[in-house]
Amino acid sequence: MTLPTRSDLDAVPAYRQGRPAPAGASKLSSNESPHPPLPSVVAAVQQQLGSIHRYPRMSAPEVIGRLAERYGVDPALVTVGAGSVELAAQLIGAVAGAGDEVMFAWRSFEAYPSLVRIAGATPVEVPLDADHRHDLDAMLAAITPRTRLVFVCNPNNPTGTVVGAAELERFVDAVPRDVLVVIDEAYVHFDRSEYFDGPDRGAGLELHRRYPHVAVLHTFSKAYGLAGLRIGYAIAPAEIADAQRKVAVPFGVTDLAQAAAVASLDAEAELAIRIDEVVAE
Ligand SMILES: *Cc1c(COP(=O)(O)O)cnc(C)c1O
């Protein structure tokens, strides 16, 4: 006899990790940085190594404080996770369960369908248009009373297409206020199209400020080059951030990752040069 597992997991594909990148290469599918970590980041992690016998600080006070200051938001709205993929799972878990729908364009970030199914919710995939762009009108038309969350991956992984700021605002404005719009900006630093002004190029933060139903996902994995340490952050409406903290697996973000994130925020000028190189390539 085999042990029973949840029958709804039959629909969950195993995550397929792409081939490892050769040394020094840019791997654009997962957008790992081709550069080794900055010496200042390595030093910060090394300094933290002496305390790995302790559990990490779950409240991640330094990195959350820095991010709140950087974006001018209440620290209570900022959450960290073991990569933004964990935060995507938290956001889904915060709002959707059995019988609820979570929408995203397809193709888009490979993890969305599995994360939605793992939460017991129903993925609703809206095909990209002929130019591989988000079909925002079709997405709006696909919203039902069951829809709890809509992901907009911007720029979109894997097509690299961008929803412009004005277009995105029109979309957000048309989405009912009881549906959370999550703008996944993992690639935002590599985008060179015109956007709102701000410390990052993406429109997400500005829309979060203007609308009560918008959350933004950022990661230290891509532009900041910390893919191996697993740390990302979300900025979400207060009630959503509170619910995220409930569904999060405790101690997911190590103090090593927190220290590396803080050191990376200190080294943004250096990192910006590297990002420009990757964009040029
Ligand atoms: C890489 C990626 C993520 C997740 O990255 P983490 O390493 O988990 O922070 C999330 N969304 C998109 C679109 C990505 O490309």
The ligand as a MOL file (V3000), in Angstrom:
LIG
                    3D

  0  0  0     0  0            999 V3000
M  V30 BEGIN CTAB
M  V30 COUNTS 15 15 0 0 0
M  V30 BEGIN ATOM
M  V30 1 C 13.5270 34.9230 -10.6090 0
M  V30 2 C 12.1120 35.3580 -10.4580 0
M  V30 3 C 11.4500 35.3070 -9.2350 0
M  V30 4 C 11.9680 34.6630 -8.0030 0
M  V30 5 O 13.2210 34.9740 -7.6770 0
M  V30 6 P 13.7290 34.6900 -6.1930 0
M  V30 7 O 15.0980 34.1690 -6.3960 0
M  V30 8 O 12.8270 33.6940 -5.5650 0
M  V30 9 O 13.6700 35.9990 -5.5280 0
M  V30 10 C 10.1600 35.7810 -9.1400 0
M  V30 11 N 9.5460 36.2780 -10.2010 0
M  V30 12 C 10.1410 36.3400 -11.3870 0
M  V30 13 C 9.4150 36.9210 -12.5250 0
M  V30 14 C 11.4340 35.8760 -11.5610 0
M  V30 15 O 11.9970 35.9360 -12.7580 0
M  V30 END ATOM
M  V30 BEGIN BOND
M  V30 1 1 1 2
M  V30 2 1 2 3
M  V30 3 2 2 14
M  V30 4 1 3 4
M  V30 5 2 3 10
M  V30 6 1 4 5
M  V30 7 1 5 6
M  V30 8 2 6 7
M  V30 9 1 6 8
M  V30 10 1 6 9
M  V30 11 1 10 11
M  V30 12 2 11 12
M  V30 13 1 12 13
M  V30 14 1 12 14
M  V30 15 1 14 15
M  V30 END BOND
M  V30 END CTAB
M  END
